[in-house]
Amino acid sequence: MSNTRPPGPSTPIPDSAPPPGITRSATSSLMLAVIAPASIYLTFPVALIALMGAADSGRHTLSSWLAPLIFWSLPMPIGVLSVSLALSTIRKFGPESENGRLAVKSLWISGIVSIVGFFVTLRFMHGMRYF
């Protein structure tokens, strides 16, 4: 027989604490939440051109849905990315941390932009006599 002993209970490895300060995911979330409404300035002129091309005398064609699609083609993916980064930051750090507060601000901005955009789209659809 050998003189080796079986390994005893090891000391537990402490959980790694999150780094102090603001992380990249929190700042990226806020930055994308601000860029999303600003990107409307890029898609709006192109959507107007599509609207003028699709305008018909009260009839709805397949191309009449092109203007809202172009209008939301850039802000929507940026906003979804911002919200997903904010939610992952809140899950990781909690809403009371410095990172969490920044992520909550990002969610507020994204929510307000979504609500305003929803009403703008409804107004557009009413102007095009969809309902």
Backbone as CSV, one residue per row, in Angstrom:
resi,resn,N_x,N_y,N_z,CA_x,CA_y,CA_z,C_x,C_y,C_z
1,MET,0.821,-1.166,0.000,0.000,0.000,0.000,0.877,1.246,0.000
2,SER,0.332,2.299,-0.496,1.097,3.544,-0.543,0.674,4.469,0.593
3,ASN,1.465,5.459,0.821,1.202,6.420,1.878,0.415,7.629,1.396
4,THR,-0.225,7.574,0.309,-0.987,8.726,-0.187,-2.364,8.753,0.447
5,ARG,-2.788,9.920,0.771,-4.118,10.101,1.350,-5.071,10.603,0.270
6,PRO,-6.306,10.250,0.401,-7.258,10.805,-0.568,-7.377,12.312,-0.352
7,PRO,-7.701,13.026,-1.417,-7.804,14.488,-1.271,-8.933,14.840,-0.315
8,GLY,-8.643,15.776,0.548,-9.629,16.234,1.518,-10.520,17.309,0.915
9,PRO,-11.441,17.796,1.713,-12.302,18.863,1.196,-11.468,20.109,0.910
10,SER,-11.589,20.580,-0.284,-10.812,21.760,-0.668,-11.555,23.022,-0.251
11,THR,-10.835,24.067,-0.201,-11.463,25.339,0.138,-12.328,25.772,-1.038
12,PRO,-13.510,26.261,-0.743,-14.388,26.671,-1.848,-13.797,27.864,-2.594
13,ILE,-13.964,27.818,-3.879,-13.488,28.920,-4.718,-14.522,30.029,-4.644
14,PRO,-14.106,31.229,-4.242,-15.087,32.319,-4.137,-15.578,32.731,-5.523
15,ASP,-16.821,33.178,-5.564,-17.374,33.673,-6.823,-16.598,34.906,-7.248
16,SER,-16.372,34.985,-8.517,-15.649,36.157,-8.998,-16.582,37.354,-8.957
17,ALA,-16.141,38.371,-8.307,-16.947,39.577,-8.178,-16.896,40.345,-9.490
18,PRO,-17.995,40.982,-9.853,-17.969,41.772,-11.078,-16.990,42.936,-10.927
19,PRO,-16.372,43.321,-12.002,-15.408,44.412,-11.910,-16.108,45.716,-11.528
20,PRO,-15.426,46.544,-10.746,-16.048,47.810,-10.368,-16.139,48.744,-11.567
21,GLY,-17.072,49.642,-11.521,-17.241,50.593,-12.607,-18.266,50.119,-13.617
22,ILE,-18.376,50.870,-14.664,-19.372,50.596,-15.690,-18.763,49.677,-16.749
23,THR,-19.515,48.667,-17.143,-19.027,47.713,-18.124,-19.394,48.151,-19.540
24,ARG,-18.830,47.449,-20.501,-19.087,47.770,-21.906,-20.520,47.476,-22.312
25,SER,-21.108,46.432,-21.738,-22.475,46.092,-22.144,-23.458,47.170,-21.717
26,ALA,-23.231,47.781,-20.563,-24.138,48.840,-20.105,-23.997,50.085,-20.978
27,THR,-22.760,50.479,-21.256,-22.584,51.665,-22.093,-23.011,51.411,-23.530
28,SER,-22.780,50.203,-24.027,-23.214,49.875,-25.387,-24.727,49.911,-25.495
29,SER,-25.397,49.431,-24.476,-26.853,49.439,-24.478,-27.391,50.864,-24.541
30,LEU,-26.824,51.742,-23.723,-27.276,53.134,-23.730,-26.923,53.820,-25.044
31,MET,-25.747,53.542,-25.565,-25.338,54.145,-26.818,-26.251,53.705,-27.971
32,LEU,-26.578,52.428,-28.016,-27.472,51.940,-29.070,-28.887,52.474,-28.902
33,ALA,-29.318,52.680,-27.649,-30.652,53.242,-27.424,-30.744,54.673,-27.928
34,VAL,-29.644,55.392,-27.907,-29.636,56.761,-28.425,-29.460,56.763,-29.944
35,ILE,-28.702,55.821,-30.477,-28.467,55.763,-31.922,-29.723,55.318,-32.673
36,ALA,-30.549,54.473,-32.057,-31.743,53.946,-32.746,-32.677,55.057,-33.227
37,PRO,-33.082,56.016,-32.384,-33.936,57.079,-32.928,-33.184,58.005,-33.883
38,ALA,-31.882,58.155,-33.690,-31.111,58.991,-34.607,-31.020,58.352,-35.990
39,SER,-31.098,57.028,-36.051,-31.015,56.362,-37.353,-32.272,56.580,-38.192
40,ILE,-33.323,57.061,-37.569,-34.540,57.376,-38.333,-34.241,58.481,-39.351
41,TYR,-33.321,59.377,-39.009,-32.959,60.437,-39.950,-32.316,59.877,-41.215
42,LEU,-31.758,58.689,-41.143,-31.205,58.060,-42.339,-32.275,57.345,-43.154
43,THR,-33.217,56.712,-42.466,-34.216,55.921,-43.190,-35.431,56.744,-43.617
44,PHE,-35.667,57.874,-42.980,-36.868,58.658,-43.300,-36.888,59.169,-44.738
45,PRO,-35.809,59.771,-45.259,-35.875,60.232,-46.653,-36.090,59.093,-47.652
46,VAL,-35.474,57.963,-47.410,-35.650,56.828,-48.314,-37.088,56.313,-48.226
47,ALA,-37.665,56.317,-47.023,-39.052,55.890,-46.868,-40.009,56.861,-47.565
48,LEU,-39.680,58.152,-47.547,-40.529,59.117,-48.261,-40.485,58.881,-49.764
49,ILE,-39.310,58.570,-50.282,-39.199,58.272,-51.715,-40.019,57.020,-52.048
50,ALA,-39.950,56.022,-51.179,-40.751,54.807,-51.405,-42.235,55.108,-51.291
51,LEU,-42.599,56.006,-50.398,-44.008,56.382,-50.242,-44.518,57.095,-51.487
52,MET,-43.711,57.974,-52.038,-44.138,58.682,-53.242,-44.257,57.727,-54.428
53,GLY,-43.394,56.738,-54.472,-43.478,55.770,-55.555,-44.644,54.820,-55.406
54,ALA,-45.060,54.583,-54.157,-46.148,53.642,-53.914,-47.504,54.322,-53.838
55,ALA,-47.513,55.653,-53.802,-48.781,56.368,-53.670,-49.642,56.128,-54.909
56,ASP,-50.851,55.763,-54.653,-51.794,55.502,-55.719,-53.101,56.181,-55.341
57,SER,-54.027,56.179,-56.212,-55.290,56.871,-55.954,-56.183,56.034,-55.039
58,GLY,-55.805,55.934,-53.775,-56.649,55.257,-52.805,-56.571,53.749,-52.805
59,ARG,-55.796,53.159,-53.689,-55.670,51.703,-53.713,-54.439,51.280,-52.944
60,HIS,-54.508,50.092,-52.387,-53.374,49.552,-51.652,-52.728,48.456,-52.494
61,THR,-51.472,48.650,-52.739,-50.720,47.661,-53.498,-49.684,47.021,-52.583
62,LEU,-48.977,46.084,-53.123,-47.930,45.433,-52.354,-46.821,46.410,-51.986
63,SER,-46.559,47.363,-52.842,-45.492,48.329,-52.566,-45.898,49.402,-51.565
64,SER,-47.172,49.479,-51.177,-47.573,50.476,-50.178,-47.079,50.113,-48.787
65,TRP,-46.697,48.863,-48.568,-46.103,48.466,-47.284,-44.603,48.691,-47.263
66,LEU,-44.053,49.133,-48.379,-42.614,49.309,-48.477,-42.113,50.477,-47.626
67,ALA,-42.862,51.564,-47.557,-42.411,52.734,-46.798,-42.267,52.447,-45.299
68,PRO,-43.248,51.829,-44.614,-43.017,51.527,-43.195,-41.892,50.515,-42.983
69,LEU,-41.754,49.593,-43.921,-40.683,48.603,-43.807,-39.314,49.267,-43.905
70,ILE,-39.162,50.180,-44.833,-37.892,50.906,-44.968,-37.682,51.829,-43.772
71,PHE,-38.762,52.446,-43.299,-38.666,53.383,-42.181,-38.115,52.703,-40.926
72,TRP,-38.543,51.460,-40.658,-38.117,50.750,-39.445,-36.967,49.784,-39.682
73,SER,-36.404,49.748,-40.898,-35.377,48.752,-41.208,-34.093,48.933,-40.404
74,LEU,-33.716,50.117,-40.045,-32.502,50.348,-39.268,-32.781,50.552,-37.774
75,PRO,-33.778,51.345,-37.380,-33.997,51.550,-35.936,-34.437,50.293,-35.193
76,MET,-35.184,49.427,-35.824,-35.689,48.244,-35.125,-34.574,47.274,-34.708
77,PRO,-33.671,46.866,-35.600,-32.603,45.959,-35.142,-31.682,46.597,-34.107
78,ILE,-31.416,47.893,-34.250,-30.570,48.573,-33.263,-31.268,48.607,-31.913
79,GLY,-32.574,48.872,-31.908,-33.324,48.890,-30.655,-33.409,47.522,-30.005
80,VAL,-33.587,46.490,-30.793,-33.643,45.131,-30.233,-32.299,44.749,-29.624
81,LEU,-31.219,45.110,-30.282,-29.890,44.845,-29.735,-29.664,45.615,-28.433
82,SER,-30.136,46.848,-28.377,-30.004,47.649,-27.158,-30.775,47.034,-25.999
83,VAL,-31.991,46.593,-26.262,-32.814,45.994,-25.204,-32.202,44.677,-24.723
84,SER,-31.697,43.876,-25.640,-31.113,42.601,-25.213,-29.847,42.816,-24.385
85,LEU,-29.023,43.797,-24.748,-27.852,44.109,-23.933,-28.251,44.637,-22.560
86,ALA,-29.286,45.467,-22.516,-29.736,46.012,-21.233,-30.270,44.913,-20.327
87,LEU,-31.050,44.005,-20.876,-31.600,42.921,-20.053,-30.512,41.996,-19.530
88,SER,-29.521,41.699,-20.366,-28.434,40.838,-19.886,-27.600,41.546,-18.820
89,THR,-27.441,42.859,-18.943,-26.705,43.615,-17.925,-27.462,43.627,-16.608
90,ILE,-28.773,43.798,-16.672,-29.578,43.811,-15.449,-29.557,42.440,-14.789
91,ARG,-29.620,41.371,-15.571,-29.555,40.025,-14.997,-28.208,39.759,-14.324
92,LYS,-27.154,40.272,-14.920,-25.820,39.998,-14.405,-25.474,40.833,-13.177
93,PHE,-25.823,42.114,-13.193,-25.398,43.021,-12.126,-26.524,43.445,-11.188
94,GLY,-27.774,43.268,-11.583,-28.890,43.710,-10.765,-29.259,45.148,-11.087
95,PRO,-30.526,45.511,-10.867,-30.971,46.858,-11.238,-30.465,47.964,-10.308
96,GLU,-29.960,47.610,-9.125,-29.516,48.638,-8.191,-28.056,49.036,-8.381
97,SER,-27.320,48.271,-9.181,-25.908,48.599,-9.391,-25.781,49.756,-10.378
98,GLU,-24.570,50.249,-10.499,-24.321,51.348,-11.430,-24.586,50.909,-12.871
99,ASN,-24.177,49.702,-13.193,-24.448,49.158,-14.532,-25.942,48.955,-14.752
100,GLY,-26.627,48.463,-13.728,-28.055,48.231,-13.849,-28.839,49.512,-14.060
101,ARG,-28.441,50.569,-13.363,-29.136,51.857,-13.544,-28.950,52.383,-14.961
102,LEU,-27.758,52.197,-15.510,-27.505,52.620,-16.884,-28.342,51.794,-17.869
103,ALA,-28.468,50.508,-17.588,-29.276,49.639,-18.447,-30.761,49.992,-18.344
104,VAL,-31.226,50.359,-17.152,-32.630,50.758,-16.992,-32.906,52.046,-17.770
105,LYS,-31.959,52.979,-17.762,-32.114,54.200,-18.569,-32.224,53.843,-20.051
106,SER,-31.433,52.894,-20.472,-31.480,52.440,-21.856,-32.845,51.845,-22.193
107,LEU,-33.395,51.058,-21.265,-34.727,50.478,-21.494,-35.799,51.556,-21.561
108,TRP,-35.683,52.591,-20.738,-36.645,53.689,-20.791,-36.596,54.391,-22.137
109,ILE,-35.395,54.682,-22.613,-35.259,55.357,-23.911,-35.827,54.485,-25.019
110,SER,-35.513,53.205,-25.002,-36.025,52.302,-26.041,-37.542,52.188,-25.984
111,GLY,-38.100,52.158,-24.786,-39.561,52.093,-24.649,-40.253,53.336,-25.174
112,ILE,-39.703,54.492,-24.853,-40.303,55.748,-25.332,-40.217,55.834,-26.852
113,VAL,-39.074,55.459,-27.413,-38.926,55.473,-28.873,-39.914,54.509,-29.527
114,SER,-40.118,53.345,-28.927,-41.062,52.369,-29.485,-42.490,52.896,-29.461
115,ILE,-42.888,53.520,-28.367,-44.252,54.046,-28.262,-44.473,55.192,-29.247
116,VAL,-43.525,56.119,-29.319,-43.646,57.229,-30.262,-43.662,56.707,-31.700
117,GLY,-42.791,55.759,-31.988,-42.756,55.186,-33.332,-44.024,54.454,-33.703
118,PHE,-44.640,53.793,-32.709,-45.910,53.107,-32.952,-46.985,54.102,-33.362
119,PHE,-47.067,55.233,-32.651,-48.076,56.227,-33.003,-47.769,56.922,-34.324
120,VAL,-46.503,57.115,-34.640,-46.142,57.689,-35.944,-46.544,56.743,-37.068
121,THR,-46.317,55.451,-36.861,-46.695,54.469,-37.878,-48.211,54.394,-38.028
122,LEU,-48.943,54.449,-36.911,-50.411,54.468,-37.008,-50.907,55.703,-37.740
123,ARG,-50.283,56.839,-37.487,-50.685,58.060,-38.181,-50.402,57.945,-39.681
124,PHE,-49.264,57.351,-40.007,-48.926,57.141,-41.405,-49.948,56.223,-42.071
125,MET,-50.303,55.138,-41.383,-51.249,54.190,-41.962,-52.637,54.814,-42.093
126,HIS,-52.999,55.684,-41.161,-54.285,56.377,-41.270,-54.260,57.339,-42.456
127,GLY,-53.120,58.005,-42.670,-52.994,58.907,-43.808,-53.046,58.177,-45.138
128,MET,-52.590,56.930,-45.148,-52.635,56.130,-46.365,-53.982,55.406,-46.502
129,ARG,-54.903,55.659,-45.599,-56.262,55.083,-45.587,-56.257,53.563,-45.496
130,TYR,-55.395,53.036,-44.594,-55.422,51.606,-44.342,-56.630,51.214,-43.508
131,PHE,-57.086,52.129,-42.666,-58.278,51.856,-41.855,-58.996,53.153,-41.585
